[in-house]
Amino acid sequence: MIAAACSNGLEVMDPAFSRPAPEDDPVLVARLRDGDDAAFESLLRENHGPLVRVAAACCDSRERAEQLAAETWRAAIAGLDAFDGRTSLRSWIFGLLWEAAGTEIPEDDDEPAVDPGRFLPPDSAWPGHWAAAPIPWDNGARATPAIAHLEAAIERLPLGQRLVIELRDVDGWTPDEVSSLLGLPLARQASLLHRARGAVRASLARTLTGEGR
Amino acid sequence: MTERVPTCRQVVELVTEYLEGTMPADEREKLELHLTVCNACRTYIEQMRETIALTGRLSEESLPDETREALVEVFRNWNR
């Protein structure tokens, strides 16, 4: 995907970058059915982390999340012969977890991504324009403490926003893959992603510059 | 979206659509026109890009050796 240089000279990824499921699924599935340990370990290494992350959003403890992920792998192994290839292998595995978790994404308020108080009111000379502009970030955004803060900010999001931003922006799933897994219409998924990104950006801005305090 | 160039508040609400590339061409043009004269919105959009890039680089959860070994054993037993 295209890398764009931002104003401070740092390269950032094009936000449309995604890592959809590999196209060589049939080859991988064949190797798994042949009992290829290396293929299974590779699948495990690639997907265990993201699986635990989704499980953690659905469970009330880390321990339960790890258990759920392990149970999902066992179910995937047991069901390999029955896997029909209508979805990607990755989507199928995550679908097993999602079904086992029995989680429902609650309806949430469709709040704006940025506090309306940050903009000038309708009766001002410049309605809808920034009352206080975003404070520019220095290179501090890439510092380790800021990244740790980012993880915490994501964990504080409402469930739907957290799941969507983790699958889309952390794990690189496509909009269709995420919508299919979570049972969300694309428009609702886009709305959740928009508010999640806005909240995470705001949290980072508060940490880096005190903006919004 | 109105026929006019969007306000800053509207730009903020459209940012995901803009960055995802799903905005109609005429609306994209109006938003980008706004960006040519609004440093604050350019800053906001760059910060949103940076946030997304950083999110994409969050560390992976580790795969504990014990978990890996146990599951590989399950896999081996399934295939016997």
Interface residues (C-beta under 8 A of the other chain):
Chain A: A4 C6 S7 L10 V12 M13 P15 A16 F17 G35 D37 F40 E41 L44 R45 H48 G49 P50 V52 R53 E66 A70 W73 R74 I77 A78 L80 P112 A113 V114 P116 F119 P127 G128 H129 W130 A133 P134 P136 W137 A141 R142 A146 I147 L150 E151 I154 I165 D169 V170 G172 P175 A190 L193 H194 R197 G198 V200 R201 L204 A205
Chain B: T7 C8 R9 Q10 V12 E13 V15 T16 E17 L19 E20 G21 T22 C38 N39 A40 C41 R42 T43 Y44 E46 Q47 M48 R49 E50 T51 I52 A53 L54 T55 G56 R57 L58 E60 E61 S62 L63 T67 R68 A70 L71 V72 V74 F75 R76 W78 N79
